[in-house]
Amino acid sequence: MKVLVSVKRVVDYNVKVRLKADGSGVETANVKMSMNPFDEIALEEAVRLKEAGIATEILAVSCGVLACQETLRTALAIGADRAILVESNEELQPLAVAKLLQSICQKELPQLVILGKQAIDDDANQTGQMLAALLGWPQATFASKLKIADGKAQVTREVDGGLETISIKLPAIVTTDLRLNEPRYVTLPNIMKAKKKPLDNFKPEALGVDVAPRLQTLKVVEPAKRKAGVKLPDAKALVDKLRNEAKVI
């Protein structure tokens, strides 16, 4: 069984995000970048499926600038067998990425596609669902447990009311939640081995996909800073402020 895993290059989660001076977006120059944490979980799950003898090949795919090769090399060091970079300097939005992944899926014919449920930069939570719609495949989002058997995927999902377990036929799309697994650390020997693994580079035009942005970011601003709290002597003073200042009662 071939497993395709999509990985995204994002600002490292330990970095304090700063806005550009012109308010056009987030500053990424001279900022540490790394693999999206949810995608690390997706990749770890694929590697575990291979270690269990269920998956035979893991293909890592990233869409973005040339520097995404670093993220793919990390994916190869973790355990992916091959990697594909769809290189583009455009601002890739979820629908464009879903179309690129659709084209690759139609060429590579994976039986399972695993993605992080969302990226920590835009928090869109759309790519997996859009890809499932474009391919016409079943999907299981927010997976906290995954079991593959008899041509089906049994997925335990995290939903508002608790947990939900569903069974879907392969090929299918699965998006991962935080509690699915704990990603492993990359070892130096595997980093060295990753340098010899194949990494192909394509342009969106070669895949027949138009990645021109459909949405325009007008301005990015920081959230309003919270005012300092105050201590009140008793409940009467609190009620008075709620009624006369906050006007919520």
Backbone as numpy.savetxt, mean C-alpha at the origin, in Angstrom:
# Nx Ny Nz CAx CAy CAz Cx Cy Cz
1.76 -21.67 -8.02 0.92 -20.48 -8.02 1.80 -19.24 -8.02
1.56 -18.34 -8.95 2.30 -17.08 -9.02 1.56 -16.02 -8.20
2.31 -15.30 -7.39 1.75 -14.23 -6.56 2.37 -12.90 -6.97
1.53 -11.93 -7.25 2.01 -10.58 -7.58 1.78 -9.68 -6.37
2.81 -8.95 -5.99 2.72 -8.03 -4.85 3.07 -6.63 -5.32
2.21 -5.68 -5.04 2.46 -4.28 -5.40 3.10 -3.57 -4.21
4.23 -2.87 -4.46 4.90 -2.15 -3.38 5.08 -0.69 -3.79
4.92 0.21 -2.83 5.00 1.64 -3.11 6.11 2.28 -2.29
6.81 3.22 -2.92 7.86 3.99 -2.24 7.22 5.22 -1.62
7.36 5.35 -0.30 6.74 6.46 0.43 7.75 7.07 1.40
7.41 8.22 1.95 8.23 8.81 3.01 8.20 7.86 4.20
9.38 7.57 4.76 9.47 6.63 5.87 8.56 7.05 7.02
7.95 6.06 7.65 6.94 6.37 8.67 7.54 7.02 9.91
8.86 6.95 10.08 9.50 7.59 11.23 9.81 9.07 10.97
9.67 9.51 9.74 10.01 10.88 9.37 8.84 11.82 9.66
9.15 12.96 10.26 8.11 13.97 10.48 7.88 14.71 9.16
6.69 14.61 8.64 6.38 15.17 7.33 6.33 16.69 7.38
6.96 17.32 6.38 6.94 18.78 6.26 6.34 19.18 4.92
5.61 20.28 4.91 5.00 20.76 3.68 5.99 21.62 2.89
5.82 21.65 1.58 6.61 22.54 0.74 6.19 23.98 1.02
7.11 24.91 0.81 6.85 26.32 1.12 5.69 26.87 0.32
5.50 26.36 -0.92 4.41 26.88 -1.76 3.09 26.17 -1.54
3.05 25.21 -0.60 1.81 24.51 -0.30 1.35 23.56 -1.38
2.27 23.17 -2.28 1.88 22.29 -3.39 1.91 20.81 -3.03
2.49 20.49 -1.87 2.57 19.08 -1.49 3.51 18.88 -0.32
3.96 17.64 -0.16 4.84 17.26 0.94 6.28 17.28 0.46
7.18 17.77 1.30 8.60 17.83 0.94 9.20 16.43 0.93
9.79 16.05 -0.20 10.42 14.73 -0.32 11.92 14.82 -0.62
12.42 16.01 -0.90 13.85 16.18 -1.17 14.66 15.93 0.10
15.70 15.09 -0.02 16.59 14.75 1.10 15.82 14.17 2.29
14.75 13.45 1.99 13.94 12.80 3.02 14.07 11.29 2.86
14.21 10.59 3.97 14.33 9.13 3.91 13.04 8.52 3.36
13.19 7.66 2.36 12.05 6.97 1.75 12.16 5.47 2.04
11.03 4.80 2.08 11.05 3.35 2.33 9.79 2.72 1.75
9.68 1.42 1.91 8.51 0.71 1.40 7.30 0.98 2.29
6.15 1.19 1.68 4.92 1.40 2.43 4.71 0.24 3.41
4.50 0.51 4.71 4.38 -0.56 5.71 3.32 -1.62 5.38
2.18 -1.22 4.84 1.15 -2.19 4.50 1.61 -3.10 3.36
2.45 -2.55 2.45 2.98 -3.37 1.36 4.03 -4.35 1.88
4.77 -3.96 2.92 5.70 -4.90 3.55 4.94 -6.11 4.09
3.78 -5.87 4.67 2.95 -6.96 5.19 2.48 -7.85 4.04
2.08 -7.23 2.93 1.64 -7.99 1.76 2.77 -8.87 1.23
3.96 -8.31 1.16 5.12 -9.07 0.67 5.48 -10.20 1.62
5.45 -9.92 2.91 5.74 -10.95 3.91 4.76 -12.12 3.78
3.49 -11.82 3.55 2.50 -12.89 3.40 2.79 -13.73 2.17
3.20 -13.09 1.07 3.55 -13.82 -0.14 4.74 -14.73 0.10
5.75 -14.24 0.81 6.93 -15.04 1.11 6.56 -16.24 1.98
5.66 -16.03 2.94 5.23 -17.14 3.79 4.47 -18.18 2.99
3.69 -17.73 2.00 2.99 -18.69 1.14 3.99 -19.52 0.33
5.08 -18.89 -0.10 6.11 -19.62 -0.84 6.84 -20.59 0.07
7.15 -20.15 1.28 7.83 -21.03 2.24 6.97 -22.23 2.61
5.65 -22.05 2.55 4.73 -23.15 2.85 4.51 -24.07 1.65
5.12 -23.73 0.51 4.98 -24.56 -0.68 3.72 -24.29 -1.48
3.01 -23.21 -1.14 1.77 -22.89 -1.85 2.07 -22.02 -3.07
2.89 -21.01 -2.88 3.29 -20.14 -3.99 4.60 -20.65 -4.59
4.73 -20.52 -5.90 5.95 -20.95 -6.59 6.80 -19.78 -7.04
6.18 -18.62 -7.25 6.92 -17.45 -7.70 6.27 -16.18 -7.16
7.12 -15.23 -6.75 6.64 -13.94 -6.25 7.17 -12.84 -7.15
6.25 -12.06 -7.69 6.60 -10.94 -8.57 6.26 -9.64 -7.86
7.28 -8.80 -7.61 7.06 -7.50 -6.98 6.96 -6.43 -8.06
5.98 -5.53 -7.92 5.76 -4.48 -8.91 5.66 -3.14 -8.20
6.33 -2.14 -8.77 6.23 -0.78 -8.24 6.02 0.18 -9.40
5.29 1.25 -9.15 5.02 2.26 -10.17 5.49 3.61 -9.64
6.32 4.29 -10.42 6.80 5.59 -9.97 8.12 5.96 -10.59
8.85 6.81 -9.90 10.12 7.32 -10.42 11.19 6.24 -10.39
12.33 6.51 -11.03 13.41 5.53 -11.14 13.91 5.07 -9.77
13.85 5.96 -8.78 14.33 5.62 -7.43 13.52 4.50 -6.78
12.37 4.16 -7.35 11.57 3.04 -6.84 12.30 1.71 -6.99
13.36 1.70 -7.79 14.18 0.49 -7.91 14.74 0.09 -6.55
15.05 1.07 -5.71 15.56 0.77 -4.37 14.52 -0.02 -3.57
13.28 0.39 -3.67 12.20 -0.31 -2.97 12.05 -1.72 -3.50
12.16 -1.87 -4.81 12.05 -3.20 -5.42 13.23 -4.09 -5.03
14.42 -3.53 -4.91 15.57 -4.32 -4.46 15.34 -4.81 -3.02
14.72 -3.97 -2.22 14.36 -4.40 -0.86 13.37 -5.55 -0.91
12.39 -5.45 -1.81 11.40 -6.52 -1.97 12.07 -7.82 -2.41
13.05 -7.71 -3.30 13.79 -8.89 -3.75 14.60 -9.48 -2.61
15.14 -8.62 -1.75 15.91 -9.10 -0.60 15.03 -9.80 0.42
13.80 -9.34 0.54 12.86 -9.97 1.48 12.44 -11.35 0.99
12.36 -11.52 -0.35 12.00 -12.85 -0.83 11.33 -12.90 -2.18
11.08 -11.76 -2.82 10.50 -11.78 -4.16 11.50 -12.37 -5.15
11.00 -13.03 -6.19 11.87 -13.67 -7.19 12.21 -12.73 -8.35
11.26 -11.91 -8.74 11.46 -10.98 -9.85 10.81 -9.65 -9.47
11.17 -8.62 -10.22 10.57 -7.31 -9.96 10.34 -6.57 -11.28
9.32 -5.75 -11.29 9.00 -4.91 -12.44 8.77 -3.49 -11.94
9.45 -2.55 -12.58 9.21 -1.13 -12.30 8.52 -0.52 -13.50
7.38 0.12 -13.25 6.73 0.92 -14.29 7.14 2.36 -14.01
8.10 2.84 -14.80 8.71 4.13 -14.52 7.91 5.29 -15.10
7.59 6.24 -14.23 6.86 7.43 -14.66 7.14 8.57 -13.70
7.31 9.76 -14.24 7.52 10.95 -13.41 6.21 11.69 -13.14
5.11 11.16 -13.68 3.79 11.75 -13.42 3.37 11.47 -11.98
2.44 12.28 -11.48 1.82 11.99 -10.19 0.82 10.85 -10.40
1.20 9.66 -9.98 0.37 8.48 -10.24 -0.75 8.39 -9.21
-1.98 8.47 -9.68 -3.14 8.38 -8.82 -3.69 6.95 -8.83
-4.53 6.58 -7.85 -4.94 5.19 -7.70 -5.48 4.53 -8.96
-6.30 5.22 -9.74 -6.85 4.60 -10.94 -5.75 4.29 -11.96
-4.78 5.20 -12.10 -3.67 4.96 -13.03 -2.86 3.75 -12.59
-2.57 3.65 -11.29 -1.81 2.51 -10.78 -2.60 1.21 -10.99
-3.91 1.25 -10.75 -4.75 0.07 -10.94 -4.73 -0.38 -12.40
-4.74 0.56 -13.32 -4.69 0.22 -14.75 -3.33 -0.37 -15.13
-2.26 0.16 -14.55 -0.92 -0.39 -14.81 -0.82 -1.82 -14.28
-1.33 -2.03 -13.07 -1.31 -3.38 -12.49 -2.20 -4.33 -13.28
-3.32 -3.81 -13.79 -4.20 -4.63 -14.63 -3.45 -5.14 -15.86
-2.72 -4.25 -16.51 -1.97 -4.61 -17.71 -0.91 -5.67 -17.38
-0.22 -5.50 -16.26 0.80 -6.48 -15.87 0.17 -7.82 -15.51
-0.98 -7.78 -14.84 -1.68 -9.02 -14.49 -2.10 -9.79 -15.75
-2.53 -9.06 -16.76 -2.95 -9.70 -18.00 -1.77 -10.33 -18.74
-0.56 -9.80 -18.52 0.64 -10.37 -19.13 1.21 -11.52 -18.29
1.23 -11.33 -16.98 1.90 -12.29 -16.10 0.98 -13.41 -15.60
-0.34 -13.15 -15.60 -1.35 -14.13 -15.18 -1.09 -14.70 -13.78
-0.98 -13.85 -12.77 -0.84 -14.37 -11.39 -2.17 -14.95 -10.91
-2.08 -15.89 -9.98 -3.30 -16.45 -9.39 -3.75 -15.67 -8.17
-2.84 -14.87 -7.63 -3.17 -14.08 -6.44 -2.41 -12.76 -6.49
-3.12 -11.67 -6.22 -2.49 -10.35 -6.13 -2.70 -9.84 -4.70
-1.60 -9.51 -4.03 -1.68 -9.00 -2.65 -1.16 -7.58 -2.62
-1.94 -6.67 -2.06 -1.55 -5.27 -1.92 -1.78 -4.82 -0.49
-1.05 -3.80 -0.07 -1.39 -3.16 1.19 -2.74 -2.48 1.05
-3.50 -2.42 2.14 -4.85 -1.85 2.03 -4.81 -0.37 1.67
-3.70 0.31 2.03 -3.58 1.73 1.71 -2.11 2.12 1.83
-1.76 3.25 1.25 -0.42 3.80 1.40 -0.45 4.90 2.44
0.63 5.04 3.20 0.62 5.99 4.31 0.81 7.43 3.84
1.03 7.64 2.53 1.16 9.02 2.06 -0.19 9.64 1.69
-0.97 8.97 0.85 -2.26 9.55 0.47 -3.46 8.90 1.18
-3.23 7.75 1.82 -4.30 7.04 2.56 -5.55 6.83 1.70
-5.37 6.62 0.39 -6.52 6.56 -0.51 -7.35 5.29 -0.32
-6.68 4.14 -0.08 -7.42 2.88 0.08 -8.34 2.63 -1.12
-7.77 2.73 -2.33 -8.59 2.57 -3.54 -8.00 1.60 -4.56
-6.68 1.48 -4.62 -6.04 0.75 -5.72 -6.48 -0.70 -5.80
-6.49 -1.40 -4.66 -6.88 -2.81 -4.67 -8.30 -3.01 -5.18
-9.22 -2.19 -4.70 -10.61 -2.31 -5.11 -10.78 -1.99 -6.59
-10.08 -0.95 -7.07 -10.16 -0.58 -8.49 -9.58 -1.69 -9.37
-8.48 -2.28 -8.93 -7.87 -3.36 -9.70 -8.81 -4.56 -9.81
-9.47 -4.90 -8.72 -10.42 -6.01 -8.74 -11.56 -5.73 -9.72
-12.03 -4.48 -9.74 -13.12 -4.11 -10.65 -12.67 -4.18 -12.10
-11.45 -3.70 -12.38 -10.94 -3.70 -13.75 -10.72 -5.12 -14.27
-10.23 -6.00 -13.40 -9.97 -7.38 -13.82 -11.21 -8.26 -13.76
-12.21 -7.82 -12.97 -13.40 -8.65 -12.78 -13.13 -9.83 -11.86
-12.15 -9.66 -10.94 -11.78 -10.73 -10.01 -12.44 -10.50 -8.65
-12.64 -11.59 -7.89 -13.12 -11.42 -6.51 -12.07 -10.69 -5.67
-12.53 -10.05 -4.61 -11.60 -9.33 -3.74 -11.93 -9.54 -2.28
-10.89 -9.48 -1.45 -11.06 -9.54 0.00 -10.16 -8.46 0.59
-10.76 -7.43 1.15 -9.99 -6.29 1.66 -9.79 -6.40 3.17
-8.81 -5.67 3.68 -8.52 -5.58 5.12 -8.28 -6.97 5.74
-7.46 -7.79 5.07 -7.24 -9.16 5.52 -6.36 -9.21 6.77
-6.81 -9.95 7.78 -5.99 -10.18 8.97 -5.58 -11.65 9.07
-6.10 -12.49 8.17 -5.71 -13.90 8.11 -6.01 -14.41 6.70
-5.07 -15.19 6.14 -5.22 -15.68 4.77 -4.85 -17.15 4.71
-5.72 -17.94 4.09 -5.47 -19.37 3.91 -5.83 -19.75 2.49
-4.91 -20.39 1.78 -5.12 -20.80 0.40 -5.26 -22.32 0.34
-6.33 -22.81 -0.29 -6.53 -24.26 -0.44 -7.60 -24.52 -1.48
-7.38 -25.55 -2.30 -8.38 -26.02 -3.27 -8.85 -24.91 -4.22
-7.92 -24.09 -4.67 -8.26 -23.05 -5.63 -9.07 -21.92 -5.05
-9.09 -21.81 -3.72 -9.84 -20.75 -3.06 -8.98 -20.08 -1.99
-9.33 -18.85 -1.66 -8.69 -18.12 -0.58 -9.72 -17.89 0.52
-9.38 -18.35 1.71 -10.24 -18.07 2.87 -9.62 -16.91 3.63
-10.35 -15.82 3.70 -9.80 -14.58 4.24 -10.63 -14.10 5.43
-9.94 -13.84 6.52 -10.59 -13.20 7.67 -10.35 -11.70 7.56
-11.43 -10.94 7.51 -11.37 -9.50 7.30 -11.68 -8.75 8.59
-11.03 -7.60 8.73 -11.34 -6.71 9.85 -12.39 -5.70 9.40
-13.56 -5.78 10.01 -14.66 -4.88 9.66 -15.08 -4.12 10.91
-15.97 -3.13 10.73 -16.37 -2.28 11.85 -16.96 -3.08 13.01
-17.68 -4.15 12.68 -18.34 -4.92 13.71 -17.47 -6.00 14.33
-16.23 -6.16 13.86 -15.36 -7.21 14.38 -14.61 -7.90 13.26
-14.82 -9.21 13.13 -14.15 -10.01 12.09 -15.17 -10.69 11.20
-14.83 -10.82 9.93 -15.69 -11.49 8.96 -14.81 -12.44 8.14
-15.22 -13.68 8.00 -14.46 -14.65 7.22 -15.22 -14.99 5.94
-14.54 -14.82 4.80 -15.16 -15.12 3.51 -14.27 -16.06 2.71
-14.85 -16.70 1.73 -14.11 -17.59 0.83 -14.31 -17.08 -0.60
-13.20 -16.87 -1.31 -13.28 -16.37 -2.68 -12.46 -17.28 -3.60
-12.90 -17.37 -4.86 -12.20 -18.20 -5.83 -10.99 -17.45 -6.39
-9.93 -18.20 -6.69 -8.76 -17.64 -7.34 -8.96 -17.65 -8.85
-8.39 -16.70 -9.60 -7.52 -15.62 -9.14 -8.31 -14.54 -8.40
-7.62 -13.88 -7.47 -8.31 -12.91 -6.62 -7.35 -11.81 -6.17
-7.96 -10.76 -5.62 -7.22 -9.63 -5.06 -7.40 -9.63 -3.55
-6.30 -9.50 -2.81 -6.36 -9.41 -1.35 -5.59 -8.18 -0.90
-6.21 -7.36 -0.04 -5.48 -6.22 0.52 -5.28 -6.48 2.02
-4.10 -6.12 2.52 -3.69 -6.54 3.85 -3.91 -5.48 4.91
-4.24 -5.95 6.11 -4.35 -5.09 7.27 -3.15 -5.32 8.19
-3.04 -4.54 9.24 -1.85 -4.57 10.09 -1.64 -5.90 10.80
-2.70 -6.59 11.19 -2.58 -7.76 12.02 -2.39 -9.06 11.23
-2.18 -8.97 9.92 -1.99 -10.18 9.12 -0.70 -10.89 9.49
0.38 -10.14 9.67 1.67 -10.74 10.05 2.62 -9.65 10.53
3.82 -10.07 10.90 4.88 -9.12 11.25 6.03 -9.30 10.26
6.30 -8.30 9.43 7.35 -8.45 8.41 8.72 -8.74 9.01
9.51 -9.51 8.29 10.86 -9.87 8.73 11.86 -8.76 8.40
13.00 -8.81 9.06 14.08 -7.89 8.75 14.88 -8.43 7.58
15.43 -7.54 6.79 16.23 -7.94 5.64 17.65 -8.23 6.11
18.20 -9.38 5.70 19.56 -9.75 6.09 20.55 -9.33 5.01
21.79 -9.13 5.41 22.83 -8.70 4.48 23.04 -9.70 3.34
23.10 -11.02 3.62 23.27 -11.98 2.52 22.15 -11.88 1.48
20.92 -11.67 1.95 19.80 -11.56 1.02 19.85 -10.26 0.22
20.39 -9.20 0.83 20.57 -7.94 0.10 21.56 -8.15 -1.05
22.62 -8.90 -0.79 23.61 -9.18 -1.83 23.01 -10.06 -2.93
22.22 -11.06 -2.56 21.58 -11.93 -3.55 20.58 -11.17 -4.40
19.92 -10.17 -3.80 18.89 -9.41 -4.52 19.47 -8.66 -5.70
20.75 -8.32 -5.63 21.39 -7.57 -6.72 21.45 -8.38 -8.01
21.37 -9.70 -7.89 21.47 -10.57 -9.07 20.10 -10.99 -9.60
19.04 -10.65 -8.88 17.70 -11.04 -9.32 17.21 -10.08 -10.40
16.40 -10.57 -11.35 15.96 -9.72 -12.48 15.00 -8.62 -12.06
15.25 -7.43 -12.62 14.39 -6.27 -12.39 14.15 -5.61 -13.75
12.93 -5.73 -14.25 12.57 -5.18 -15.55 11.99 -3.78 -15.40
12.19 -2.97 -16.44 11.73 -1.59 -16.42 10.84 -1.34 -17.63
9.63 -0.84 -17.38 8.69 -0.52 -18.45 8.22 0.92 -18.31
7.75 1.48 -19.41 7.09 2.77 -19.39 5.58 2.53 -19.50
4.75 3.43 -18.96 3.30 3.25 -19.07 2.83 3.11 -20.52
3.51 3.81 -21.46 3.11 3.73 -22.87 3.26 2.32 -23.41
4.30 1.62 -22.93 4.52 0.24 -23.39 3.40 -0.69 -22.92
2.75 -0.31 -21.84 1.64 -1.11 -21.31 0.29 -0.61 -21.83
0.32 0.46 -22.63 -0.92 0.99 -23.20 -1.80 1.69 -22.20
-1.19 2.33 -21.22 -1.97 2.98 -20.16 -1.67 4.47 -20.13
-2.72 5.29 -20.09 -2.59 6.73 -19.94 -2.62 7.05 -18.45
-1.51 7.58 -17.92 -1.42 7.84 -16.48 -1.56 9.32 -16.14
-2.04 10.12 -17.07 -2.22 11.55 -16.81 -3.16 11.74 -15.62
-2.81 12.60 -14.66 -3.66 12.80 -13.48 -5.07 13.27 -13.84
-6.06 12.74 -13.16 -7.45 13.16 -13.36 -7.89 14.15 -12.29
-7.14 14.17 -11.20 -7.46 15.09 -10.10 -6.30 16.06 -9.94
-6.60 17.27 -9.50 -5.58 18.29 -9.31 -5.56 18.73 -7.85
-4.38 18.71 -7.26 -4.22 19.19 -5.89 -4.08 20.70 -5.92
-5.02 21.40 -5.33 -4.99 22.86 -5.33 -4.06 23.40 -4.26
-4.13 22.84 -3.06 -3.30 23.34 -1.98 -3.25 22.32 -0.85
-2.12 22.23 -0.22 -1.94 21.34 0.93 -1.61 22.20 2.14
-2.36 22.04 3.21 -2.14 22.84 4.42 -2.07 21.93 5.63
-1.38 22.39 6.66 -1.29 21.63 7.90 -2.61 21.73 8.67
-2.92 20.73 9.48 -4.13 20.82 10.31 -4.01 21.99 11.28
-5.14 22.56 11.63 -5.14 23.67 12.59 -4.59 23.20 13.93
-3.76 24.01 14.55 -3.18 23.64 15.83 -4.23 23.76 16.93
-4.20 22.78 17.83 -5.16 22.78 18.93 -4.79 23.84 19.96
-5.81 24.47 20.52 -5.58 25.45 21.57 -5.22 24.74 22.87
-4.48 25.42 23.69 -4.09 24.84 24.98 -5.32 24.63 25.85
-5.33 23.56 26.61 -6.45 23.28 27.50 -6.36 24.11 28.78
-7.46 24.16 29.51 -7.48 24.90 30.78 -8.09 24.00 31.86
-7.64 24.23 33.09 -8.20 23.49 34.22 -9.32 24.31 34.84
-10.41 23.62 35.15 -11.56 24.29 35.75 -11.75 23.79 37.18
-12.22 24.67 38.04 -12.32 24.29 39.47 -13.40 23.26 39.77
-14.50 23.29 39.01 -15.59 22.36 39.33 -16.48 22.15 38.09
-17.47 21.27 38.23 -18.37 20.94 37.14 -19.22 22.13 36.73
-19.56 22.99 37.67 -20.37 24.16 37.36 -19.65 25.08 36.37
-18.36 25.27 36.58 -17.57 26.11 35.68 -17.48 25.47 34.29
-17.39 24.14 34.27 -17.34 23.43 32.99 -18.64 23.61 32.21
-19.76 23.44 32.88 -21.06 23.61 32.23 -21.21 25.03 31.71
-20.75 26.00 32.50 -20.85 27.40 32.10 -20.06 27.66 30.81
-18.86 27.11 30.70 -18.05 27.31 29.50 -18.65 26.59 28.30
-19.17 25.40 28.54 -19.78 24.66 27.43 -21.01 25.39 26.90
-21.74 26.06 27.80 -22.97 26.74 27.39 -22.70 28.11 26.78
-21.80 28.86 27.40 -21.62 30.25 27.00 -20.46 30.51 26.03
-19.42 29.67 26.08 -18.27 29.85 25.18 -18.32 28.88 24.00
-18.38 27.61 24.32 -18.41 26.62 23.23 -19.79 26.56 22.57
-20.82 26.90 23.33 -22.20 26.89 22.85 -22.60 25.52 22.27
-22.25 24.46 23.03 -22.60 23.11 22.58 -23.75 22.53 23.42
-24.15 23.25 24.45 -25.31 22.79 25.25 -26.23 23.98 25.50
